[in-house]
């Protein structure tokens, strides 16, 4: 459960800033320790992971500190928050967000040799103009915070969009994400309330407010892939009487079945928006801080594929069933792309057997109890 906003502003944010400054001051000493540890462990790993982690942590803490100082300054000069919702201050907050993510991306490049390659179809002159003058709704797979940050960075820094993001409320534990996320139009999803009609209405409201530079980012899976969530997703479809969709979900080992409520509400609320589907592979296993230490890829290319569906080809006037089938067809396409483009050193997920009616076998032992998606 998150602390109240007042506690996050007056206690958590200053505490994080103190930790950031402390780490920055101690970083030379920590770098020496990491170097020694890395040299001792290099015969086993060959990658100097400890030194890379200290370097990237330093980048993160510097970026976090600068962002918090900038956000505090914007609050003061806006009349102590009185003009934060005006256009000039919204633009300034997007600029802070862009510089923060640029810093993290460049830090990952320098410390881990991270590179991102985005494949998208060639566009004609008219299509290119449309890409720059139409709002977009982005449906992406959910594979941890690393891929999410890269997606938002791409929208901000490469496509010069203003992203509105549907994200987990727990991210508000990061003070800079908390502050900028609440000052800009976004939706925070609480795990125990995910799927409620309230959030569908909030997503539709965000979509209705999109302008030519806007981009609404939705992760229809609702959470990161785990074997338990994969099985629960299939059982949920069976419980709804959708054995056909359960069987299709059982054939998508890389993805959770999409939850259509927010996605379909968004495309209905913004009829002028193109729809972009995003697949990516390479950071699938980076979920926790421990994963950053043990699994963050070194000198690896993170691949992504973007498909654009023009607004007049999105089945907005079709029946709900036709829209659902359209969404599942795209999800199957994304799953196939991930299978074909997964890095060689990133093992494919091996889910426990699917429920019997979906895949002809019983659930595996140790299955988790049903819980809402994160």
N, C-alpha and C positions, 0 to 999 in steps of 0.2 A: 504494500500500500504506500502511495506517494505521500510525503509530508505536505502540509498545506502550502499554498503559494507564498504566503508571508514568510514561513520558515525557510523555504527554498531560496528566497531572495535575500533574507537577512542573515541566514546561518550557512546554508549549503554553498551558495555562490562565493561568499568571502572565504570560507574554508577551502574550497577548491582552488581559489586564487592563491591562497597562502601555500598550499601544497605545490601548485605549479611553480611559484617563485622559489620555493625550497628546492625543488628538483633542478631548476635551472642553475641555482647557485652551486649545488652539489654535483652537477653533471660532469665536470672534469674528473672528479674522484670516482664517480660511478663508471665513467668510460674506461678508466684505467683498470678497475676491477673487472669490468666486462671483457676487456682485452685479455687480461691474464686468464680468466675463466675460459674465454673462447679459444686461446692457444692450447690450454690443457685438454679441451674437449674436441679440438679440431680433428684429431686423428679418428674420432668416431663419427663426427657429422660433416666436417669439411666446410662448414658454412659460416662460422663465427656468429651464430644466432644471437648470443647475448649482446654483442657489440651493436649489431643491427637493431635489436630491440631498444637499447638505450638511445640510439640515435633517433629512431622514430618516435619514441616517447618524448624526447626533448623537443622535436618538431611539434608534436601534439600539444605539449604544455605551453610552448611559446605561442602557438596559434590560439589556444584557449584563452591565455592571458590577454593577448592583444584584442581578441573578440570581445571579452568581457569589459575591457577598458573602453573600447569603441561604443559598445552598447550602452554603457553607463553614461558616456558623453552625449550620445544621442538623446537619452532620456532627459538629461539636464537641459540641453539647448532647445529641446522641443517644448519647453515650458513645464518641466517635470512631468512629462508624459501627456501633456494636453494636446499636442499635435501629432502624436505617433501614428495615427490612422490616416493622415493626409498623404497625398501622392508623393511629395518630395521625401518624406521620411520613410515611406514604404520603399522607395527606390534606394535610399541609403541603407536600409536594412538588407535588401537583396545584395547590395554591394559588399556589406560586411560578410554575409553568408558566402558569397562567391570567393572573397579573399581567404576566408577560413578554409574552404574546401580546396582551393588552389594550393594553399600551403600544405595541407595534408597529402594531396596528390603528388606534389613535387617532392615532399619528404619521402613518400613511399617509393618514388622513382629512384631517389638517391640512396636510400638505405637498403632497399630490398630488390632494386632493379626491376620494379614493377612496370609493365607496359600494357596499355589497353588498345586493342584493335576493334573498331566498330565497323561491322559490315552492314551496308544499307544499299538499296537499289539505286542505280543511276537515275537522275531526274532530268526531265526535259525543262526547257525554260519556263513554261507555264506551271509545271509541277513545283519547280524551285520557288517561284513567286508564291504559290499557294502555301508552301511549307513555311514561308516567312510571314504570311499574313493571316493565317488561320490558327485558332486555338487548337490545342491537341489534348487528348486524353490518353494517358500512357498506362497500359496494363503490363506489369512486369512480374516475372517469377520472384519469389521471396527466398533468398538464400543467405540471410545474415546481414548485419549492418554494413559490412565492407562493400558488398555489391550495391546496397541501397545508396551509400555515399557516392559511389562511382556514378550511378545513374543520375543523381541530382546534380553532381558536378558536371556531367556531360550536358545536361539541359541548361545549366547556368552559364558555363564558360565556353562551350562550343556552339550551342544553338541559341544562346542569348535569350533564353526563356525565363519566365518567372514561375517557378514550380510551386504548386499547392500540393501538399503531401498528406495522405492518409497514413498515419503512423501510430506505433504503440505508445501509450501514455508513459511507459517506463523510461523512454528516451529523455523525459524531462528531468531525469536525475543528472544529466549533463547540463550544467548551468547555461552555457552559450546556446545549446540546442533548445533548451527550455525557454529562454528569453526571446530569441529571435523567432522561434516556432509559435509562440503565443502572440507576438506582435504582428505576424503575417498571417494571412488566411490559410489555416491548416485544420485538420481534424485529428484529434487524439482518441485512439481507441483503447478502452480499458478491457483487459482480457476477459473478465467475468461478464462484461456487458456486450461483447462482440456479437454482431448479428442482430441486435435490437433495432427496431424500426427508427429509433432516434438517430442512429448513425447513418442510416440510409438517407434520411432527410438532410442531415448535415452535408453529406457528400453531394447530394443534388444541389444544395445551396452553393457549394463551392463551384460546381460545374456551371451553374447559371451565371456566376460572376466572372467567368473567363473572358478575357479580351484577346486581341490578336497575338499578344505575346505570352499568353497564359498557357500553362501546362498542368493538368491535374494528374497526379501520380497515384495509382492504386495498385495494391498487391492482392489480387483476388484470392490467393491461397489462404491468406489470413495469418500465416505463421511460417516458420522455417520447417523444412522437411525433416521428419523423424519417422522411424518405422511405426511407432505408436500412432502418430497423427495420420499417417497414410492409411493404416487399417481403420482408424475411427472414421476417416472421411468416407471410406467405402461403406462402412456399416451405416453411417448417417444416410447415405443415398438409398441403401436398402430399406432403412426405416421409413423413408419417405415414399417407398413404393417405386423407386426408380432403379430397378435392376439393370436396365439398359445402360444407364450412366455409371452404375457401380462397376459393370463389366469393362466399360471404357476406361474408368479410373484405374482399374487393376492392371491395365496394359500400359500405364504411364508411370514407370518406376522412378522417374526423376522428380515428379511433381505431385503436390497434393491436388485433389479435385478442386476446381475453382468454386468459390461462393459467389453466385451471380448477382445478389441483391444490390450491392453498392455499384458494381460495374454497369449493370443495365440501367440503374437510376441515373448514373452520370451521363451516359450517352443520350438518354431521353431528355435530360435537362439542358443539354447544350447541342442543339441540332446542327450548328455550324462547325462543330469540332471534328477534325480528323482523329482517327484512332491509331495509336502506335502500340504494337506488341513487341516486347523485349525479351530476348533470351540471352543468357550469359553463363559462362562456365569458367571456373578457376578459383573462386573464393567460396565455394559451396560449404566447406567444412570449418570456416572461420566464424564461430558463434560467440565464444567467450574469450577473456583475456588469456586463459591458458592455451587456447587454440592459436592466438597470435604468436605466442612463444614457440609452440611445438609444430604448427602446421602452416604458418604463413609462407606462401610460395616465394622462392628466391629466383631472380632472373627469369621470370615466367611471363608469358604473354597472356593477359586475361582477354578472352574473346567474347564479343557480344554481337548479336544480330538484331537489327531493328527492321520491322515490317510496318509499312504505313498503309492504312486503309483510308482512302479519301472519304470525306463526309457523306457524299452521295452514294457510296457503296456500303455504308454501315446500315444494317437492317433495322432501322429505328421504327419503321411502320409495320414490321412483321409481328407475328404473334410472339408471346413470351416463349413458347416452345421452340419456335424457329430461332429466336435470339439465343436461347440456351444451347441449341445444337451448334450454332455458329461459334459461340464462345468455346465449347468443348473441341470443336474442330481445330481452332487456333491453338488450344492448349496441347493437343496431340502433335501439332506441327512443332511447337516449342520443345516438347519432350524429345521428339526425334532429333531435332537439331542439337540438343544437349548431349544425347547419346553419341552423336557423330563428332562432336567437337570437345569433349571432355579431355583435359590434359592427361598425358600418359601416366603421370605420377599422382593423379587424383582418382582414386578408385570409385567406380560406379556404386551407387547405393544397392545394398542387397536386402531388400525388405523381407521381413518374416512373411510367411504365406498369407495371402489375402483370405478374407472370409470365404467360407465354402461356396456360397451361392454366387460369388463373384469370380472365383478362380478355381473352384473345385477342390479346395482343401480347407482344413480348419485353421483358425487363428493360432499363431505361435504362442508358446508359453511366455508368461510374464507380461502379457498385454496390459497397457495402462488403462485405467478407468476413463470413461468419456470426460472430456473437458473442452471448454471453448477454445477456439484458436487464438493464438497470440497475435 
